[in-house]
Amino acid sequence: MCNLYSMTTTKEAMRQFPLAFDDRGVNMPSLPGIYPDYAAPIVRNNAGTRELAMARWGMPSPKAALEGKRTDPGVTNVRNTKSSHWRWLDVESRCLVPFTSFSEPEPQSDGRRPPAWFAFSESRPLAWFAGIWVPKWKSVRKLKEGEIETDLFAFLTTEPNLEVGAIHPKAIPVILTQPADADSWLTKP
């Protein structure tokens, strides 16, 4: 999955998806370009309730990937859930990541790789990535920023469908479009 997606709908549109969550106190701007380490909305399980929150995209990197590094840029896509690093797969750590489209770099004959955008229609209706999140993680994301403590998230990936696989054969985000599927992700073991 390329590291670029968009969320251009409103909280009101999110409320129309029959999934109860508390959205008080969250300002939701239109986000036409969400890149790694940007803050973006998630609906998360938190202390027995569901809430809309802003978190930074990129879960903590595995320790082996950080050897000799001064920063942890994070991992945006969870591919190997069998890895012991992904200890945040329990119900309490799950979230939904709202999106309206996502992109993959499309190879061109001249060597360029502009983004090819994928959405369910031209109107770019709301859908959700199955995600995980971690609260108040301490790390150095950027040297100029220094150590921070922030909520982080990433989303799970799976085998691509034919349309996305033609451009990106490695993976596609796990996409949830039905309220029952979204509820199952947030509640079922």
KELO-608381 format. One line per field, with one value per residue (C-alpha): x negated, y negated, z; residue in three letters; residue number from 1. Coordinates in Angstrom, 2 decimals. Last residue first. Layout:
! residues N
px <- c(X,...) .
py <- c(Y,...) .
pz <- c(Z,...) .
residu <- c(ala,...) .
num <- c(NUM,...) .
END
This chain:
! residues 189
px <- c(11.66,14.75,15.53,13.95,13.50,17.00,18.49,16.76,18.01,21.57,21.48,20.53,17.78,14.62,11.34,8.22,5.54,4.12,0.92,-2.07,-0.85,-0.59,0.54,2.41,2.98,5.21,7.76,7.33,7.78,4.72,3.72,4.11,3.18,3.84,3.91,1.65,2.13,0.25,1.23,-1.49,-4.40,-7.24,-11.02,-12.69,-10.83,-13.91,-15.05,-11.75,-9.73,-11.61,-9.61,-7.15,-3.81,-0.80,1.84,1.39,3.62,4.75,6.59,9.23,9.57,12.95,15.21,16.79,18.01,15.68,18.30,16.46,17.06,15.64,12.26,8.76,6.25,3.26,0.37,-2.37,-5.30,-7.60,-9.95,-9.06,-6.89,-4.83,-4.64,-1.51,-2.27,0.64,3.38,6.18,9.71,12.54,11.03,12.03,9.53,11.27,9.59,8.33,6.10,8.72,9.83,6.38,4.05,1.54,-1.20,-2.33,-6.05,-5.58,-5.13,-2.04,-0.28,-2.67,-1.39,-0.67,-0.96,-2.17,-5.27,-6.90,-9.42,-11.51,-14.47,-18.14,-18.89,-21.73,-19.32,-15.76,-14.64,-15.66,-13.48,-10.34,-8.88,-6.22,-2.92,-2.72,0.07,0.41,3.65,6.83,9.78,13.33,14.45,15.75,16.24,14.91,11.76,10.89,11.90,10.99,12.53,9.58,8.97,5.64,2.44,-0.38,-3.29,-2.90,-0.95,2.67,3.56,7.11,7.73,10.99,10.90,12.41,12.31,12.63,14.04,17.07,17.02,18.30,18.98,21.99,21.67,24.56,22.61,24.57,22.36,19.35,21.19,21.84,18.19,17.40,15.90,12.53,10.40,7.49,4.74,1.00,-1.73,-1.37,0.00) .
py <- c(11.91,9.97,6.37,3.69,5.85,7.27,3.76,2.79,5.99,5.41,1.77,2.85,1.16,2.57,2.42,4.40,2.33,3.73,5.69,6.73,6.61,2.81,1.58,4.60,5.71,2.70,3.77,7.52,7.47,7.16,9.74,8.31,5.24,4.08,0.46,-1.78,-3.93,-6.10,-8.11,-10.51,-11.04,-12.98,-12.83,-15.43,-17.48,-18.44,-14.81,-13.49,-10.54,-10.33,-7.97,-7.72,-6.03,-7.67,-5.21,-2.41,-1.86,0.90,0.65,2.13,-0.48,-2.16,-3.44,-6.83,-7.62,-9.04,-10.69,-9.31,-5.80,-3.18,-4.91,-4.18,-6.86,-6.19,-8.23,-9.30,-6.93,-8.40,-6.10,-7.34,-4.27,-5.04,-3.05,-3.81,-4.67,-3.49,-5.67,-5.72,-7.11,-8.22,-7.08,-6.36,-4.40,-1.94,-0.93,2.06,1.95,3.03,5.90,7.49,7.00,4.78,7.38,6.91,7.33,11.06,11.46,13.50,10.31,10.03,7.18,4.21,1.00,-2.38,-1.36,-4.17,-6.90,-5.87,-8.20,-7.99,-4.80,-2.36,0.49,-0.74,2.03,4.67,2.98,3.33,-0.05,-1.75,-2.31,-4.91,-7.41,-9.94,-9.99,-12.10,-10.73,-9.51,-7.43,-4.00,-3.06,-0.37,-2.22,-3.21,-1.33,-3.51,-5.50,-7.05,-10.51,-11.62,-13.20,-12.95,-10.60,-8.81,-10.84,-11.98,-14.02,-15.30,-15.80,-17.69,-18.98,-17.09,-18.99,-16.46,-17.60,-15.37,-12.50,-9.69,-6.55,-4.52,-2.70,-3.12,-4.92,-8.19,-9.49,-9.33,-11.51,-14.04,-13.89,-15.06,-13.58,-14.25,-11.52,-10.82,-8.24,-8.18,-5.78,-3.35,0.00) .
pz <- c(19.20,18.05,19.06,16.87,13.78,14.22,14.39,11.14,9.48,10.72,9.54,6.00,4.01,5.60,3.69,4.64,2.93,-0.31,-0.74,-2.82,-6.44,-6.65,-10.08,-11.49,-7.90,-7.28,-9.89,-9.42,-5.64,-3.44,-0.81,2.69,4.67,8.21,9.21,11.25,14.33,16.83,19.93,21.01,23.36,21.82,21.87,19.70,17.09,15.06,15.14,13.75,15.08,18.36,20.53,23.39,22.63,24.28,23.11,20.55,17.52,15.21,11.93,9.66,6.91,6.60,3.82,3.10,-0.39,-3.04,-5.30,-8.34,-7.01,-4.64,-4.54,-5.84,-6.85,-9.11,-7.76,-10.18,-10.75,-13.39,-15.28,-18.78,-19.47,-16.36,-13.13,-11.07,-7.46,-5.30,-3.90,-1.37,-1.42,0.92,4.19,7.78,9.88,12.18,15.40,17.29,20.36,22.94,20.67,20.67,17.70,19.47,19.99,16.42,17.13,17.74,13.98,13.04,11.91,8.97,6.81,9.08,7.08,8.33,10.28,12.22,11.40,14.42,14.77,15.77,13.85,14.51,15.25,14.63,12.27,14.83,17.46,15.31,14.29,16.41,14.56,11.81,11.14,13.95,15.93,15.94,17.85,17.30,20.23,21.01,24.64,26.99,28.04,24.48,21.34,18.42,15.59,13.78,12.36,10.90,12.17,9.66,10.40,7.07,4.47,4.39,1.30,0.74,4.49,5.01,8.58,11.47,14.75,17.54,20.88,20.91,18.42,20.66,18.67,17.50,14.19,11.78,9.05,8.97,11.83,9.50,7.00,9.78,10.80,7.28,4.11,2.54,4.03,1.71,1.33,0.77,1.85,-0.97,0.00) .
residu <- c(pro,lys,thr,leu,trp,ser,asp,ala,asp,ala,pro,gln,thr,leu,ile,val,pro,ile,ala,lys,pro,his,ile,ala,gly,val,glu,leu,asn,pro,glu,thr,thr,leu,phe,ala,phe,leu,asp,thr,glu,ile,glu,gly,glu,lys,leu,lys,arg,val,ser,lys,trp,lys,pro,val,trp,ile,gly,ala,phe,trp,ala,leu,pro,arg,ser,glu,ser,phe,ala,phe,trp,ala,pro,pro,arg,arg,gly,asp,ser,gln,pro,glu,pro,glu,ser,phe,ser,thr,phe,pro,val,leu,cys,arg,ser,glu,val,asp,leu,trp,arg,trp,his,ser,ser,lys,thr,asn,arg,val,asn,thr,val,gly,pro,asp,thr,arg,lys,gly,glu,leu,ala,ala,lys,pro,ser,pro,met,gly,trp,arg,ala,met,ala,leu,glu,arg,thr,gly,ala,asn,asn,arg,val,ile,pro,ala,ala,tyr,asp,pro,tyr,ile,gly,pro,leu,ser,pro,met,asn,val,gly,arg,asp,asp,phe,ala,leu,pro,phe,gln,arg,met,ala,glu,lys,thr,thr,thr,met,ser,tyr,leu,asn,cys,met) .
num <- c(189,188,187,186,185,184,183,182,181,180,179,178,177,176,175,174,173,172,171,170,169,168,167,166,165,164,163,162,161,160,159,158,157,156,155,154,153,152,151,150,149,148,147,146,145,144,143,142,141,140,139,138,137,136,135,134,133,132,131,130,129,128,127,126,125,124,123,122,121,120,119,118,117,116,115,114,113,112,111,110,109,108,107,106,105,104,103,102,101,100,99,98,97,96,95,94,93,92,91,90,89,88,87,86,85,84,83,82,81,80,79,78,77,76,75,74,73,72,71,70,69,68,67,66,65,64,63,62,61,60,59,58,57,56,55,54,53,52,51,50,49,48,47,46,45,44,43,42,41,40,39,38,37,36,35,34,33,32,31,30,29,28,27,26,25,24,23,22,21,20,19,18,17,16,15,14,13,12,11,10,9,8,7,6,5,4,3,2,1) .
END
